[in-house]
Amino acid sequence: TLTTAVRIGCPLLSALAPCGECGVRMVDVYGDHVLMCPNGPGQIMRHDWLVRSIAEGLRHAATRPSVVEPTLFLEGKSHPDILCPVWEGRLDVSFDAAVTCPLQDKYVGLFSTVPLFAAEDYADSALSR
């Protein structure tokens, strides 16, 4: 299957090809760009899977209710991916999940020398919003 081929590093294409989503980048024979293309579904699908997995884990392991993508927040403000109402101490707890890719142009060169560079850069930019 396609998933197996990607995981074990098999070439998916016989030659470079333009990205069908953004039209800007070339997709290499391994299809790496497809996973991180900002116009493609890859990042959104991985994010949604991550959010559902965390919420399911909270419901089962922590025996806590959780709300995925709650909408009861201030208009125009970003909302958390997961809300756990009335956590310990009667406070609500919210979580935000992010999918980063060290193959983005702004991370290439740094991700191989600085541990967690892509994740920490995202966290810094999210906190500044």
C-alpha positions in Angstrom: 0.0 0.0 0.0 1.0 3.6 -0.3 1.3 4.0 3.5 3.7 1.1 3.7 5.8 2.3 0.8 6.2 5.7 2.5 7.1 4.2 5.8 9.8 1.9 4.4 11.2 4.6 2.1 10.2 3.2 -1.3 10.2 5.6 -4.2 6.6 6.6 -5.1 7.4 8.4 -8.4 9.9 7.7 -11.2 11.0 11.3 -11.4 10.5 14.8 -9.9 7.0 16.1 -10.5 5.3 19.5 -9.8 3.0 19.5 -6.7 -0.6 19.3 -7.8 -1.8 21.2 -4.8 0.5 24.3 -4.6 2.1 24.3 -8.0 5.2 25.9 -6.5 7.3 23.0 -5.2 8.5 19.9 -6.9 7.6 16.5 -5.3 10.6 14.2 -5.0 10.4 10.5 -5.8 9.6 9.7 -2.2 6.7 12.2 -2.0 8.1 14.1 1.0 6.5 17.5 -0.1 3.0 16.0 -0.2 3.2 15.4 3.6 3.9 19.1 4.3 2.3 21.0 1.5 0.4 23.9 3.0 -2.3 23.6 0.3 -2.7 19.8 0.6 -4.7 17.7 3.1 -1.7 16.0 4.7 -1.1 18.3 7.7 -4.8 18.7 8.4 -5.5 15.0 8.3 -2.5 14.3 10.7 -3.7 17.1 13.0 -7.3 15.8 13.2 -6.1 12.3 13.8 -3.8 13.6 16.6 -6.7 15.6 18.2 -9.1 12.6 18.1 -6.4 10.3 19.6 -5.7 12.7 22.5 -9.4 13.2 23.2 -10.0 9.4 23.1 -7.1 8.8 25.5 -8.4 11.4 27.9 -11.9 9.8 27.9 -10.5 6.3 28.6 -7.3 6.6 30.5 -8.1 9.7 32.5 -11.8 9.0 32.7 -12.5 12.7 31.9 -15.0 14.1 29.4 -13.5 16.0 26.6 -14.9 18.3 23.8 -13.1 18.3 20.5 -12.9 21.7 18.7 -15.2 23.6 21.2 -16.9 26.7 19.9 -17.9 28.5 23.1 -15.0 31.0 23.1 -14.7 34.7 22.4 -15.6 35.7 18.8 -12.5 36.1 16.6 -10.2 34.3 19.1 -8.6 31.0 18.4 -10.1 28.1 20.2 -8.4 25.0 21.7 -8.5 21.7 19.9 -9.7 19.9 23.1 -11.5 21.2 26.2 -11.8 19.1 29.4 -14.4 20.9 31.5 -14.1 20.9 35.3 -10.6 19.3 35.7 -8.9 19.1 39.0 -9.6 22.0 41.3 -12.8 22.7 39.3 -10.8 24.4 36.5 -11.3 23.8 32.8 -8.2 22.6 30.9 -7.6 23.0 27.2 -5.1 21.5 24.8 -3.9 22.6 21.4 -2.3 20.0 19.1 0.1 21.0 16.4 1.7 19.2 13.4 5.1 20.5 12.5 7.4 19.3 9.7 11.2 19.8 9.9 11.3 19.6 6.1 9.7 23.1 5.8 12.1 25.5 4.2 12.5 27.6 7.4 13.6 24.6 9.4 16.0 22.8 7.0 19.5 23.1 8.3 18.4 23.8 11.9 16.3 20.8 12.6 19.3 18.4 12.2 21.4 20.3 14.7 18.9 21.7 17.3 16.7 19.1 19.1 13.0 19.9 18.9 13.6 23.1 16.9 10.5 22.8 14.7 8.2 22.1 17.7 9.7 24.8 19.9 9.4 27.3 17.0 5.8 26.5 16.6 5.1 26.8 20.3 6.8 30.2 20.4 4.8 31.5 17.5 1.5 30.1 19.0 2.2 31.9 22.3 2.9 35.2 20.5 -0.6 35.2 18.9 
